[in-house]
Amino acid sequence: MTVAADPSLFVRDTGPAVEREVARDIVRRGLIALPVALVIGGIGWGLDGVLSVAFAAGLILANFWVAASLLAWAARTSLSLLMGVSLFGFLVRVGAIVGAVLAVRDMDWVAPVPLGATLLIAHLGLLFWEARYVSASLAFPGLKPGPEEK
């Protein structure tokens, strides 16, 4: 016995790609905070600290951008794919970050403390910083509009 699928159940999302808008804002905020992190890395660990912070920041910003791109693509395709990409994409991206760190951990320029601290603090810090600016309304999906945009 086969069941015909109702075509009305398959609705494509044609709205704005709010995922990319939020990721672009996270990357912008990360680039704002990056000089402070680089200075802290340089004061504590010299050039190795600066290079380690820069490497970790690159991983973090790339992670957010890849996540947004994958979620935007999956949201336009199907909800099942969106759920799969959300879970497995996260696991793959975390694995890629771990792999990148393991690949460079024995190099001379790596300072483990600023590398690990940047990975942890910047990930959480950028997410909490961005949470203040994300709108949870259907009228303004993505980022909250500023006073001039309402």
Stockholm file with secondary structure:
# STOCKHOLM 1.0

chainA/1-150         MTVAADPSLFVRDTGPAVEREVARDIVRRGLIALPVALVIGGIGWGLDGVLSVAFAAGLILANFWVAASLLAWAARTSLSLLMGVSLFGFLVRVGAIVGAVLAVRDMDWVAPVPLGATLLIAHLGLLFWEARYVSASLAFPGLKPGPEEK
#=GR chainA/1-150 SS CCCCCCGGGCCCCCSCCHHHHHHHHHHHHHHHHHHHHHHHHHHHHHHHHHHHHHHHHHHHHHHHHHHHHHHHHHHHHCHHHHHHHHHHHHHHHHHHHHHHHHHHTTSTTCCHHHHHHHHHHHHHHHHHHHHTTEEESSSSEEECCCTTTC
#=GC SS_cons         CCCCCCGGGCCCCCSCCHHHHHHHHHHHHHHHHHHHHHHHHHHHHHHHHHHHHHHHHHHHHHHHHHHHHHHHHHHHHCHHHHHHHHHHHHHHHHHHHHHHHHHHTTSTTCCHHHHHHHHHHHHHHHHHHHHTTEEESSSSEEECCCTTTC
//
